[in-house]
Amino acid sequence: MDFDKILEKCGNAGRYQYLMILLLGYIAFTSTVHYYSQNIIGFVPQHWCYHEALADRSFEEISQIYAPFGKDAACTRLDRIEGDKVTVSNQTCQRWFYNYDYGFRSMNAELNWVCEDAYKARIGQSLFFLGSLMGTFTFGMLGDKIGRVRAVILANQCGFVGDFLTAYSTNLVQFAIFRCISGLAATANYYLMFILVLEYLAPKLRNMAISGTLGICFCMGALVAPWLSVLAGNWRIYLTCSALLQLVVALFYFVVQESAQWLITRTNVEGAIARLKHIAHFNGKEVPASDFEAFRRHCIAKRKLSNQPEATAGIFDLLRTPHLRRTSLLVVFTFMLTSLSFNTISRNVEGLGMSPFVVFSLFAVAVPPSGFIQGLLQSRVGRKATAFLAMLCTGILSCALGLALSTEGAQNNVSLLLAFALPMRLGISMCYTVTSQFSSELLPTCVRSRGIAAVHLAAAGASFISPYLIHLGTKLAAAPSLILALVLLSASVSTLMLPETNNRKLPITLADGEAFGKGESMLSFDCLRRQDDDESKQPDEEVKLNRLNGQPGSGKPETEAEV
């Protein structure tokens, strides 16, 4: 009686699983608001240097007066204004007129972090991403040390503390420190919960249900984030609201059960059985005590058979055996390329000739269709084919946009830019979500949290290039799109080298991870597999376990293998 079978008896698609999906949706919503808060509080509205003679003028009139100075208009200080004649002052600007977009008073505007002081906001952003790197690694390690539930709660509380304190910062030092604390939650606040939910779900819920829910919740988060800031009217109030959303996650401790698979790898079989009994009760299932006893014997036998105690397994054990090493390195490489592309496309909201609030909303609308399309494709063609098609199509779109931008006048054509930007946003959302799920399923449970932390850490490092790619577009408009096309096409090829996980039994131990997907070719797609190929042959390790348990050593498993 292995874990998949006992979980099926306790309910792997019952009320508890749907509750977990809803809670994951809430995490997706709050993490999206938290993630985009860094962009939103740093929006720089249209501004001009203050002059007392212009205090009663309209913004249109002020804009016309400063128009001759071109790109330097915002930081040019005027000495005298006599009709249409103006005299430039040698002094630096100390005050500005701000034309607030939808009335939102951003951090840069309130603290006057523009012109010569614009670097201060970038320091805070850099510290936010530095915090993200530290938090991704730290909470990933904690997820395998103290459990998934405690780690995800701690990560979200760091986001709460960081955002709440940032709302009261008044200088660069305070802002940088508090943004670093807030950044600790970025990424970790979502992927830890994703892993926890993944380890309790039935195959049929890992496609449409989880992808559709995430698509809707990511969309809601991306829609709420900009318009919540408009409703708040001030960046401090907006960050306080963002902080309170993350505080609610502390209540998960009383609802969410710790991962039973993780407890097994910690040799805490009784703790795993206690969680499974709770889930069975929640789902209204009656499971005989003999089934739990059979599961207990299976875990003990598997522990004796294992060459290495899973409780002491570390992240470097992923590199000890050849096949698992190859899979792990491919996962890191693929996710790095996907994350770089995702951050570049999703964050580039201020170069499309429209209000960033409107662009955020348009980008958000493209997310739910991507979730449903991903769910449909995964259930029909599998993870690998879905990831490959999403990356290939998005890469082709990016290449086409780059070629279009190489022509004169295309940079100012808003309709053309949106015609490419929206499908690319849909495609890259699919790429990121399916790759995130694909990566989580490929790594063994005993080191899954730390492994995914390392994957996200490498991806965060690659994403540091994203702002420079966006800035490159101001010099060579076509360059970012052409570079992203090459990146996405490379990611699509590396995806083909990974084993399929759809309708497969996920690896729990390091030995499972080494054996997982051996012998599969680059074109081994789930839709091309024969129905009897899933688990038609019993693995050698399973035969040995059955012998230790006094069961026959041959024959097919009792039930179909899980994803």
Secondary structure per residue as TSV (DSSP state, phi and psi in degrees):
chain	resnum	aa	ss	phi	psi
A	1	M	-	360.0	94.0
A	2	D	-	-84.2	-178.9
A	3	F	H	-63.4	-41.5
A	4	D	H	-60.4	-39.5
A	5	K	H	-72.5	-42.2
A	6	I	H	-68.7	-34.9
A	7	L	H	-66.3	-37.3
A	8	E	H	-62.9	-38.5
A	9	K	H	-69.3	-34.5
A	10	C	H	-78.3	-17.9
A	11	G	-	109.2	106.1
A	12	N	S	-107.8	5.9
A	13	A	S	-146.7	40.0
A	14	G	S	-104.7	-158.4
A	15	R	H	-61.5	-39.1
A	16	Y	H	-63.8	-41.2
A	17	Q	H	-64.8	-39.8
A	18	Y	H	-67.9	-34.9
A	19	L	H	-63.9	-41.6
A	20	M	H	-63.0	-39.8
A	21	I	H	-64.0	-39.8
A	22	L	H	-65.1	-41.2
A	23	L	H	-66.9	-37.1
A	24	L	H	-63.5	-37.5
A	25	G	H	-61.8	-39.4
A	26	Y	H	-64.6	-42.0
A	27	I	H	-61.6	-41.8
A	28	A	H	-61.3	-40.0
A	29	F	H	-64.7	-51.6
A	30	T	H	-67.6	-37.8
A	31	S	H	-68.0	-31.1
A	32	T	H	-68.1	-44.8
A	33	V	H	-60.7	-43.0
A	34	H	H	-65.4	-42.2
A	35	Y	H	-64.5	-44.0
A	36	Y	H	-82.9	-8.4
A	37	S	H	-61.9	-32.2
A	38	Q	H	-63.0	-37.0
A	39	N	H	-71.8	-45.7
A	40	I	H	-67.4	-43.8
A	41	I	T	-68.8	-16.6
A	42	G	T	-101.2	9.2
A	43	F	-	-57.5	134.7
A	44	V	-	-107.8	109.6
A	45	P	-	-72.6	166.9
A	46	Q	E	-61.9	132.3
A	47	H	E	-147.3	155.5
A	48	W	E	-141.0	154.4
A	49	C	E	-65.1	137.6
A	50	Y	-	-71.0	139.9
A	51	H	-	-144.8	132.2
A	52	E	G	-61.1	-26.8
A	53	A	G	-71.7	-14.4
A	54	L	G	-105.7	6.5
A	55	A	T	-61.6	-31.4
A	56	D	T	-100.1	5.7
A	57	R	S	-85.6	156.3
A	58	S	-	-78.5	163.9
A	59	F	H	-64.0	-33.0
A	60	E	H	-63.7	-41.9
A	61	E	H	-68.2	-41.8
A	62	I	H	-62.1	-41.9
A	63	S	H	-61.9	-39.1
A	64	Q	H	-67.2	-37.8
A	65	I	H	-65.5	-39.0
A	66	Y	H	-88.2	-7.5
A	67	A	G	-54.7	-39.6
A	68	P	G	-60.8	-17.1
A	69	F	G	-89.2	-3.3
A	70	G	G	60.7	-130.9
A	71	K	G	-67.3	-19.4
A	72	D	G	-89.4	4.2
A	73	A	G	-60.8	-40.1
A	74	A	G	-64.8	-26.4
A	75	C	G	-114.1	11.0
A	76	T	-	-93.1	125.4
A	77	R	-	-98.8	130.8
A	78	L	E	-96.7	144.3
A	79	D	E	-93.5	-56.0
A	80	R	E	-128.4	146.0
A	81	I	E	-129.5	111.5
A	82	E	E	-127.3	95.7
A	83	G	T	66.8	-124.2
A	84	D	T	-89.4	-4.2
A	85	K	E	-96.7	132.4
A	86	V	E	-130.3	151.6
A	87	T	E	-120.3	131.0
A	88	V	E	-84.2	135.4
A	89	S	-	-88.3	152.6
A	90	N	S	-84.6	-11.2
A	91	Q	S	-83.0	154.4
A	92	T	-	-79.3	156.7
A	93	C	-	-78.1	138.0
A	94	Q	-	-116.2	-23.7
A	95	R	-	-133.5	157.4
A	96	W	E	-139.5	155.1
A	97	F	E	-89.0	131.2
A	98	Y	E	-117.2	128.4
A	99	N	E	-97.9	86.8
A	100	Y	-	-63.7	131.3
A	101	D	G	-76.8	116.0
A	102	Y	G	57.2	25.1
A	103	G	G	77.1	7.2
A	104	F	-	-82.0	123.3
A	105	R	B	-93.3	100.9
A	106	S	-	-79.7	170.0
A	107	M	H	-61.9	-43.8
A	108	N	H	-60.3	-37.0
A	109	A	H	-74.1	-43.6
A	110	E	H	-66.6	-40.0
A	111	L	T	-93.2	2.5
A	112	N	T	56.7	40.6
A	113	W	-	-88.7	67.9
A	114	V	-	-132.9	171.3
A	115	C	G	54.6	-118.4
A	116	E	G	-69.1	-21.7
A	117	D	G	-99.5	9.5
A	118	A	T	-63.6	-24.2
A	119	Y	H	-64.1	-24.4
A	120	K	H	-63.2	-41.3
A	121	A	H	-65.2	-36.6
A	122	R	H	-68.3	-31.2
A	123	I	H	-64.1	-43.8
A	124	G	H	-61.2	-40.6
A	125	Q	H	-64.8	-40.9
A	126	S	H	-62.8	-41.6
A	127	L	H	-67.6	-31.4
A	128	F	H	-61.5	-45.4
A	129	F	H	-73.5	-30.3
A	130	L	H	-64.1	-42.4
A	131	G	H	-61.6	-36.9
A	132	S	H	-62.1	-41.9
A	133	L	H	-62.7	-46.1
A	134	M	H	-67.1	-41.7
A	135	G	H	-67.4	-39.5
A	136	T	H	-59.1	-45.5
A	137	F	H	-71.8	-47.3
A	138	T	H	-63.0	-50.4
A	139	F	H	-72.3	-26.0
A	140	G	H	-64.9	-42.5
A	141	M	H	-64.8	-42.8
A	142	L	H	-64.5	-33.8
A	143	G	H	-59.7	-32.2
A	144	D	H	-93.3	-8.8
A	145	K	H	-100.3	-49.9
A	146	I	T	-109.7	-3.5
A	147	G	-	110.8	156.1
A	148	R	H	-67.5	-43.2
A	149	V	H	-63.7	-50.0
A	150	R	H	-63.7	-39.2
A	151	A	H	-65.0	-42.7
A	152	V	H	-69.0	-33.8
A	153	I	H	-68.4	-44.4
A	154	L	H	-62.3	-40.7
A	155	A	H	-61.7	-45.6
A	156	N	H	-68.5	-31.4
A	157	Q	H	-70.8	-29.7
A	158	C	H	-64.5	-39.8
A	159	G	H	-62.8	-40.3
A	160	F	H	-62.2	-50.0
A	161	V	H	-63.1	-45.1
A	162	G	H	-62.6	-47.1
A	163	D	H	-66.8	-41.0
A	164	F	H	-64.6	-44.0
A	165	L	H	-69.8	-35.2
A	166	T	H	-59.9	-35.0
A	167	A	T	-62.4	-16.8
A	168	Y	T	-113.3	10.1
A	169	S	-	-75.9	145.2
A	170	T	-	-127.3	-3.9
A	171	N	S	-145.5	174.3
A	172	L	H	-65.0	-41.5
A	173	V	H	-62.7	-48.1
A	174	Q	H	-61.3	-46.0
A	175	F	H	-60.1	-45.3
A	176	A	H	-64.8	-44.2
A	177	I	H	-64.5	-45.9
A	178	F	H	-69.8	-33.3
A	179	R	H	-70.0	-31.3
A	180	C	H	-65.4	-41.7
A	181	I	H	-63.2	-44.0
A	182	S	H	-62.2	-38.4
A	183	G	H	-65.4	-21.8
A	184	L	T	-56.2	-29.6
A	185	A	T	-84.8	-22.1
A	186	A	T	-59.7	130.6
A	187	T	T	79.1	-54.5
A	188	A	H	-62.6	-33.1
A	189	N	H	-66.0	-17.2
A	190	Y	H	-106.3	-50.3
A	191	Y	H	-69.1	-27.1
A	192	L	H	-66.2	-41.0
A	193	M	H	-68.2	-36.1
A	194	F	H	-61.5	-43.8
A	195	I	H	-62.2	-44.5
A	196	L	H	-60.7	-45.1
A	197	V	H	-66.9	-42.0
A	198	L	H	-57.8	-34.2
A	199	E	T	-79.3	-1.4
A	200	Y	T	-120.1	-1.3
A	201	L	-	-95.0	148.2
A	202	A	-	-76.7	159.0
A	203	P	G	-54.8	-40.9
A	204	K	G	-68.3	-19.3
A	205	L	G	-92.2	-8.4
A	206	R	T	-87.6	-0.2
A	207	N	T	-109.5	-91.0
A	208	M	H	-67.1	-43.4
A	209	A	H	-62.6	-50.2
A	210	I	H	-74.0	-39.2
A	211	S	H	-68.3	-42.9
A	212	G	H	-64.9	-42.4
A	213	T	H	-63.1	-45.2
A	214	L	H	-64.1	-40.0
A	215	G	H	-60.0	-45.3
A	216	I	H	-65.9	-44.2
A	217	C	H	-71.9	-36.9
A	218	F	H	-62.8	-40.2
A	219	C	H	-62.5	-46.9
A	220	M	H	-60.5	-41.7
A	221	G	H	-63.4	-43.3
A	222	A	H	-69.6	-28.0
A	223	L	H	-79.1	-41.3
A	224	V	H	-69.3	-39.0
A	225	A	H	-53.2	-55.3
A	226	P	H	-70.0	-38.9
A	227	W	H	-81.1	-22.0
A	228	L	H	-65.9	-38.0
A	229	S	H	-66.5	-37.5
A	230	V	H	-65.4	-43.2
A	231	L	H	-63.8	-41.0
A	232	A	H	-68.0	-37.3
A	233	G	-	80.6	-12.2
A	234	N	B	-145.7	140.6
A	235	W	H	-64.7	-29.2
A	236	R	H	-69.4	-43.5
A	237	I	H	-65.7	-39.8
A	238	Y	H	-61.7	-45.5
A	239	L	H	-66.0	-34.1
A	240	T	H	-63.3	-41.8
A	241	C	H	-64.0	-42.3
A	242	S	H	-61.3	-39.2
A	243	A	H	-65.5	-43.2
A	244	L	H	-64.5	-33.2
A	245	L	H	-61.5	-36.4
A	246	Q	H	-78.5	-26.1
A	247	L	H	-62.5	-32.4
A	248	V	G	-60.0	-28.3
A	249	V	G	-61.7	-22.0
A	250	A	G	-58.9	-27.3
A	251	L	G	-71.4	-13.6
A	252	F	G	-60.5	-25.9
A	253	Y	G	-57.6	-30.5
A	254	F	G	-90.8	-4.1
A	255	V	T	-120.6	-43.0
A	256	V	-	-88.3	132.4
A	257	Q	-	-84.5	144.2
A	258	E	-	-63.6	152.1
A	259	S	-	-62.2	119.8
A	260	A	H	-66.7	-36.0
A	261	Q	H	-62.3	-41.8
A	262	W	H	-64.4	-40.1
A	263	L	H	-63.1	-34.6
A	264	I	H	-64.5	-42.6
A	265	T	H	-67.8	-20.2
A	266	R	T	-89.2	9.3
A	267	T	T	62.7	22.1
A	268	N	-	-101.3	71.6
A	269	V	H	-66.8	-38.6
A	270	E	H	-64.4	-37.9
A	271	G	H	-64.3	-38.5
A	272	A	H	-64.8	-42.3
A	273	I	H	-64.9	-39.2
A	274	A	H	-60.7	-41.7
A	275	R	H	-66.8	-39.9
A	276	L	H	-66.3	-36.9
A	277	K	H	-65.0	-39.2
A	278	H	H	-63.0	-42.4
A	279	I	H	-65.8	-41.2
A	280	A	H	-61.0	-42.7
A	281	H	H	-64.0	-42.9
A	282	F	H	-62.9	-37.3
A	283	N	T	-84.9	-1.8
A	284	G	T	72.8	32.9
A	285	K	-	-106.0	142.1
A	286	E	-	-105.8	113.4
A	287	V	-	-112.1	122.7
A	288	P	-	-60.7	148.6
A	289	A	H	-62.4	-28.7
A	290	S	H	-64.0	-31.5
A	291	D	H	-69.0	-40.4
A	292	F	H	-67.4	-35.1
A	293	E	H	-66.7	-39.6
A	294	A	H	-64.6	-38.6
A	295	F	H	-66.1	-38.8
A	296	R	H	-62.7	-44.3
A	297	R	H	-63.5	-38.1
A	298	H	H	-62.8	-44.3
A	299	C	H	-64.8	-41.6
A	300	I	H	-64.9	-42.6
A	301	A	H	-65.0	-40.0
A	302	K	H	-68.0	-34.6
A	303	R	H	-65.8	-39.1
A	304	K	H	-66.5	-35.6
A	305	L	H	-73.9	-29.0
A	306	S	-	-66.2	136.7
A	307	N	S	-76.8	-23.9
A	308	Q	S	-131.1	130.6
A	309	P	-	-59.9	123.9
A	310	E	G	-67.5	-24.0
A	311	A	G	-66.2	-24.2
A	312	T	G	-102.9	5.2
A	313	A	-	-66.1	137.7
A	314	G	-	-118.3	175.3
A	315	I	G	-65.0	-31.2
A	316	F	G	-73.8	-12.8
A	317	D	G	-69.1	-17.2
A	318	L	G	-65.8	-19.6
A	319	L	G	-103.8	2.7
A	320	R	S	-79.1	-32.8
A	321	T	S	-109.9	147.7
A	322	P	H	-63.7	-46.9
A	323	H	H	-70.4	-43.3
A	324	L	H	-65.6	-36.4
A	325	R	H	-62.2	-45.8
A	326	R	H	-60.8	-45.0
A	327	T	H	-62.7	-44.8
A	328	S	H	-63.4	-44.0
A	329	L	H	-67.4	-37.4
A	330	L	H	-65.9	-38.1
A	331	V	H	-61.6	-45.9
A	332	V	H	-61.4	-48.3
A	333	F	H	-62.6	-46.3
A	334	T	H	-63.7	-43.8
A	335	F	H	-70.7	-31.9
A	336	M	H	-60.5	-47.7
A	337	L	H	-65.5	-41.0
A	338	T	H	-66.1	-43.1
A	339	S	H	-65.1	-40.9
A	340	L	H	-59.1	-44.9
A	341	S	H	-66.1	-42.7
A	342	F	H	-61.8	-47.7
A	343	N	H	-65.9	-36.2
A	344	T	H	-68.2	-44.5
A	345	I	H	-73.5	-44.9
A	346	S	H	-74.2	-26.8
A	347	R	H	-90.4	-12.4
A	348	N	-	-83.3	76.2
A	349	V	-	-109.4	-4.0
A	350	E	S	-109.8	9.1
A	351	G	S	-117.4	20.6
A	352	L	S	-108.2	9.1
A	353	G	S	75.9	17.4
A	354	M	S	-134.4	167.8
A	355	S	-	-60.0	134.1
A	356	P	H	-60.3	-28.8
A	357	F	H	-64.8	-40.8
A	358	V	H	-69.1	-41.3
A	359	V	H	-64.6	-41.3
A	360	F	H	-55.7	-45.5
A	361	S	H	-65.0	-42.4
A	362	L	H	-64.6	-41.7
A	363	F	H	-63.2	-38.1
A	364	A	H	-65.1	-37.3
A	365	V	H	-62.8	-26.1
A	366	A	T	-78.9	-11.3
A	367	V	H	-75.2	-48.1
A	368	P	H	-57.9	-43.9
A	369	P	H	-58.4	-34.9
A	370	S	H	-64.4	-38.1
A	371	G	H	-65.1	-43.7
A	372	F	H	-71.0	-39.2
A	373	I	H	-63.1	-42.3
A	374	Q	H	-61.4	-44.8
A	375	G	H	-60.7	-43.2
A	376	L	H	-65.1	-44.3
A	377	L	H	-66.1	-42.4
A	378	Q	H	-62.4	-38.4
A	379	S	H	-72.4	-19.3
A	380	R	H	-104.8	-39.3
A	381	V	H	-118.9	-7.9
A	382	G	H	95.9	174.3
A	383	R	H	-67.0	-48.6
A	384	K	H	-63.1	-46.4
A	385	A	H	-65.9	-37.8
A	386	T	H	-63.2	-47.1
A	387	A	H	-62.7	-43.2
A	388	F	H	-61.6	-47.3
A	389	L	H	-65.6	-41.4
A	390	A	H	-62.7	-45.2
A	391	M	H	-68.2	-40.1
A	392	L	H	-64.1	-48.2
A	393	C	H	-66.3	-42.2
A	394	T	H	-65.7	-38.1
A	395	G	H	-64.0	-40.2
A	396	I	H	-65.5	-41.6
A	397	L	H	-61.8	-42.2
A	398	S	H	-64.1	-39.9
A	399	C	H	-64.1	-42.3
A	400	A	H	-63.8	-39.8
A	401	L	H	-64.6	-40.8
A	402	G	H	-61.3	-41.5
A	403	L	H	-66.4	-38.0
A	404	A	H	-66.7	-39.8
A	405	L	H	-71.5	-14.2
A	406	S	T	-76.6	-9.4
A	407	T	S	-91.8	155.9
A	408	E	T	-69.7	139.9
A	409	G	T	85.2	-12.6
A	410	A	G	-68.6	-28.7
A	411	Q	G	-64.3	-25.8
A	412	N	G	-101.5	6.1
A	413	N	-	-91.4	96.5
A	414	V	H	-62.1	-40.8
A	415	S	H	-62.5	-42.1
A	416	L	H	-64.8	-44.0
A	417	L	H	-62.4	-42.6
A	418	L	H	-69.2	-34.2
A	419	A	H	-61.0	-30.4
A	420	F	H	-93.4	-38.8
A	421	A	H	-64.8	-41.3
A	422	L	H	-67.9	-48.1
A	423	P	H	-62.3	-34.9
A	424	M	H	-66.7	-37.3
A	425	R	H	-64.6	-40.7
A	426	L	H	-62.4	-47.1
A	427	G	H	-65.2	-43.4
A	428	I	H	-71.3	-27.7
A	429	S	H	-65.1	-42.4
A	430	M	H	-61.4	-45.6
A	431	C	H	-57.3	-47.5
A	432	Y	H	-68.7	-44.3
A	433	T	H	-68.2	-45.2
A	434	V	H	-69.3	-35.6
A	435	T	H	-68.3	-37.2
A	436	S	H	-62.5	-45.6
A	437	Q	H	-68.0	-43.3
A	438	F	H	-57.7	-45.5
A	439	S	H	-64.5	-41.6
A	440	S	H	-64.5	-34.5
A	441	E	H	-76.8	-27.1
A	442	L	H	-77.8	-28.4
A	443	L	S	-88.1	140.8
A	444	P	-	-62.5	149.8
A	445	T	G	-57.4	-39.0
A	446	C	G	-63.1	-23.9
A	447	V	G	-130.2	19.9
A	448	R	H	-63.4	-46.3
A	449	S	H	-63.0	-46.6
A	450	R	H	-68.2	-37.4
A	451	G	H	-64.0	-46.1
A	452	I	H	-67.0	-32.9
A	453	A	H	-60.9	-43.7
A	454	A	H	-64.4	-38.3
A	455	V	H	-62.5	-47.7
A	456	H	H	-68.7	-31.5
A	457	L	H	-64.5	-45.5
A	458	A	H	-64.6	-38.4
A	459	A	H	-65.7	-39.2
A	460	A	H	-64.0	-38.3
A	461	G	H	-62.6	-42.6
A	462	A	H	-65.5	-33.0
A	463	S	H	-71.2	-12.2
A	464	F	T	-61.3	-23.5
A	465	I	T	-74.7	-20.8
A	466	S	H	-53.9	-50.3
A	467	P	H	-60.1	-33.6
A	468	Y	H	-72.2	-33.8
A	469	L	H	-64.2	-44.2
A	470	I	H	-63.4	-42.0
A	471	H	H	-66.3	-32.3
A	472	L	H	-59.5	-28.7
A	473	G	T	-64.8	-21.9
A	474	T	T	-74.5	-20.7
A	475	K	T	-97.7	-49.2
A	476	L	-	-128.1	100.9
A	477	A	T	-58.3	-35.9
A	478	A	T	-83.7	-18.7
A	479	A	H	-59.9	-49.2
A	480	P	H	-58.8	-42.3
A	481	S	H	-65.9	-40.3
A	482	L	H	-68.8	-38.0
A	483	I	H	-65.6	-44.0
A	484	L	H	-63.1	-35.1
A	485	A	H	-61.0	-44.2
A	486	L	H	-64.8	-40.4
A	487	V	H	-63.1	-46.6
A	488	L	H	-68.8	-37.8
A	489	L	H	-66.8	-36.5
A	490	S	H	-65.0	-40.8
A	491	A	H	-64.3	-36.6
A	492	S	H	-64.7	-37.3
A	493	V	H	-68.9	-42.7
A	494	S	H	-65.9	-30.5
A	495	T	H	-62.2	-36.9
A	496	L	H	-63.1	-21.6
A	497	M	T	-84.6	-6.1
A	498	L	S	-89.7	151.0
A	499	P	-	-76.0	152.1
A	500	E	-	-72.2	146.9
A	501	T	-	-118.0	-12.3
A	502	N	T	-68.0	132.4
A	503	N	T	59.0	35.0
A	504	R	S	-122.8	154.2
A	505	K	-	-80.3	119.0
A	506	L	-	-68.6	144.8
A	507	P	-	-70.8	138.2
A	508	I	-	-108.0	-48.1
A	509	T	S	-98.5	171.8
A	510	L	H	-64.4	-35.5
A	511	A	H	-64.3	-39.3
A	512	D	H	-61.0	-42.6
A	513	G	H	-64.7	-37.0
A	514	E	H	-68.0	-36.2
A	515	A	H	-82.5	-17.9
A	516	F	T	-67.5	122.5
A	517	G	T	77.0	11.0
A	518	K	T	-65.1	136.7
A	519	G	T	89.7	-5.3
A	520	E	-	-78.3	141.6
A	521	S	-	-91.3	173.5
A	522	M	T	-63.5	-27.2
A	523	L	T	-103.5	23.4
A	524	S	-	-82.7	81.0
A	525	F	-	-90.1	149.8
A	526	D	G	-62.3	-33.7
A	527	C	G	-72.0	-16.6
A	528	L	G	-98.6	-1.8
A	529	R	S	-78.6	147.2
A	530	R	-	-74.3	148.2
A	531	Q	G	-62.2	-28.5
A	532	D	G	-91.3	10.0
A	533	D	G	-90.8	-9.2
A	534	D	S	-58.3	-59.5
A	535	E	S	-141.8	42.4
A	536	S	S	-66.3	-26.6
A	537	K	S	-116.2	133.3
A	538	Q	-	-77.6	128.1
A	539	P	-	-60.0	152.7
A	540	D	H	-58.4	-39.7
A	541	E	H	-63.4	-37.5
A	542	E	H	-67.8	-36.9
A	543	V	H	-61.3	-44.3
A	544	K	H	-63.4	-40.5
A	545	L	H	-63.3	-41.8
A	546	N	H	-62.9	-37.8
A	547	R	H	-65.4	-40.8
A	548	L	H	-64.2	-31.6
A	549	N	T	-87.6	-0.3
A	550	G	T	79.1	22.1
A	551	Q	-	-103.0	163.3
A	552	P	-	-58.2	146.6
A	553	G	S	-91.5	4.2
A	554	S	S	-139.6	172.1
A	555	G	S	104.1	171.2
A	556	K	-	-83.3	154.4
A	557	P	-	-63.5	161.1
A	558	E	S	-67.7	-35.5
A	559	T	S	-129.8	163.6
A	560	E	-	-66.1	144.5
A	561	A	-	-67.8	148.6
A	562	E	-	-82.1	167.0
A	563	V	-	-56.9	360.0
